Each structure stands twice: as structure tokens, then as C-alpha cells.
Amino acid sequence: MIHAQERGRPKRRKKIEWKLLTDLPVQSRTDAIEKIEWYALRWKIEVFHKILKSGCKAEDSKLRTAERLVNLIAVFCIVSWRVFWMTMLNRSSPNAIPQTALTDPEIKLLDHLVKDRGGNCSRRSTLSHYVVKIARLGGYLARANDPPPGSTVIWRGLSRLNDIELGAAIEATTMGN
């Protein structure tokens, strides 16, 4: 058994404490840290699968051949990875430029669709600012004390943004703008 406790006192939450059972050899502190890091990665894999199953609704497809199902799951994996990556990138590098994860047309649409609220003007050119806009499209309230948006609201918001982007592209071709 590996017993791990977070150091220090985190603000506004309990300390993380894990008791991990393993049949792998743990001979040193380095071995224990390695196993803890492996377990931490497992949670990210679970989140990715949640996006794949709940967001993409991969299990609801009615495809009849294995080849079609494999192709559909491949596309769903790309979409799921984008949502997961955007969620994690927002947490690890919130001050990155928005073009790290978004296209220029997506940024323009977000600026048009989701009006900026008061607050820090310098943050308006960051990835975090645009991820919050996406999450707001997905139902995130973005109140002052809310935690960062999670994958569910980012999934919903990105889905709406893609639908709107497709509609805008169709309108531009049919109306000649």
C-alpha cells in the first residue's frame, strides 16, 4: 500500500490523500512517486473516456459494420482529445495565446457571440478568456468564485460553436457574402 498526502494547506479544499493498493514492487520513495504519477494519469484517461462516451455518445451509434464503427470512433477520439486538451491546457497554461487551441474564425465568432464582461482587460487575449467564452456557450455561469470550466461545459460550448460556425459558412456561400 502507498499512502500519499498532499503537502501544505490548499485554499478552499481538503488536502488530497490517497491510499493506493498495488501488486507492483515499491522498494523506494522514487518507486512510490512513480506509481502515484501513474495513478494520476489514470484519472485523465477516465475523463477522456467520459468525453468520448457522454459527449460524443459513441455508444449510441447505430452503425452496422466494424469498419464504419472504427472510422466513427477515430473521429470521435479526435474530437474528444480536443475537448480534453483544451480543458487541461486552460488549467496548465491559461495565459497562452488563444490561437494555441482555436482557429481565427472561432475566435471571431466567440467575440461576436459571447460579450465580454467587466474585469481584467489584459486577460482578453488569453486562451483562458476564450475557453470561458466557449464554456459560457455550454452553460457555464462564470461567476467570480466558480472553479475553472470542466470538460462537460466545454464540450457543450464547442459543439454549439461548431454548429454556429457551420451555419455561418453555409450562409456565406448561399448568400454570397
N, C-alpha and C positions, 0 to 999 in steps of 0.2 A: 504494500500500500504506500502511496505517495500522498503526503499531507502538505498542501501548499496554501499559504496565506499571503495576501497582498500586503506589501509594506506601506507604512504611512497611513494617514487618515484621509480617505477620499471625502470630498464635499458632497453632500446631499444624497449619499447612498451608502449601503453597507459595504464593508470590506469583502473582497472576493475570497472565498475559502473553498478549496476543492479537496476531496478525498478520492483519489483515483486508485482503482484496483487494476493490476496488470500482471500478466504472466511473463512479461519481458524482464530480463535481468536489469536490476538497478543496483550498481555497485558504488556509485559516487553521486555527489551533488550534480555533476555535469550530466550524468545519465538521467537523473530525476528531472532536471530542467529540459532535457531533450524530450522526454515523454510528455511533460506538461505542454511544451510547444506543439507537439503532435496533436494533443487533445484540443488545444485552442484552434488548430486548423480544422478539426472535425466540425466545430460549430459553424465555420464559414461554409463548409460543404453542405451542411444541413440547410443553411439559409439559401444557398444556390438552388438546392433541390426544391425548397419551398416555392421559390420564384418560378421554377420550371413547372411544378405541378399546379400551384394555385394561380399564379399569374398567367402563364401560357395555357393552362388547362390541358396539359399534354395527355392526360389520361382520358379526356373526353373525346378524343379524335375518333372518327368512325372509318378510318382508312382500313382497307381490306388486304393490302399486300404488305409484306415486310419491307420491300424496297421503298414504298411511299412513306411508310411509318418512319423508317430510318432517315429519309430526307426531311420529313417534318420535324423530327426530334433534333436534327442537325441545325435547322433554322431556329428552333426554339432555344437551343443551347446558346446560340449567338445572342439572341435577344435577352435571355436570362443573364448571360455573362455581362452584357452592357448595363443592365439594371443593377446587378450586384456590384460591378466595378464602380459605377457612378456613386452608389451608396457608400462604399468603402473609401473611395477617393475623396469624397466630400468630408469624411471624418479624418482622414490622414493628411490631406493637403487642401484644406478649404480655401486657401489663398491662391491656388493655381489659377491660371487664366481659363476662362470658360471654354475656349477652343480646344482644351485638352480632351474634353468629352463631348462637346456639342459642335454641330455644324453652324456656319454663319446664318443660314436660313432659320435654323431652330432658335438661335439667339434673337434674331429679328422678330420672329413670331412671339417669343416669350416676352420681349419688351413691349410688343403691341397688345398682347392678351392679358398679361398679369401686371397690373400697375404697381410701381414701387411704393412702398410705404415709407414713412419718415425714417430716421435712423442714419446710420453711418454712410455717407456718400462714397467714401473710398472703397467700401466693400462691394459696390455695384459692378465692379469689373472683375469679380472673382467667381470661381466655379461655385462656391457655396451659395452665393446670391442667386445664381441661376438654378441650382438644384432645389433651392427652396421655392422658387417660382414653379418649377415642374411639380414639386410636391403639393403646392397650393392648388394646381390644376387637379391633383388627385385627392383633394380633400384635407390636406394638412392645414391646420389653422395658423401656424407660425406665430404663436403667442410668445411673449418675452421669455417665459420660463419653460417652454416646450423643449424636449430633447431634440437632437437632430432628426430630420425625417428618416424614416425607415424604408425598407425595400418595397413594402406594400403601397404606400402613397406615391413613391417614386415610380413604381410600375404603372399605377393608375394614371398618373400625370403624364408619363411618357407615352402611354397608349393614346390618351386624348390628344397630346401634342402631335403625334404621328398622324392621327385621323384628320386633324385640322390642317396639317401640312399637306396631306394628300388632297384634301378638299381645295386648298388654295392653289395647288398645282393644276388640278383639273379645271378650276375656274379660270386660271390664267390662260390655259390652252383653248378653252371653249369660247372665252370672251375676247381673246386676242390682246390681253394686257401684258 
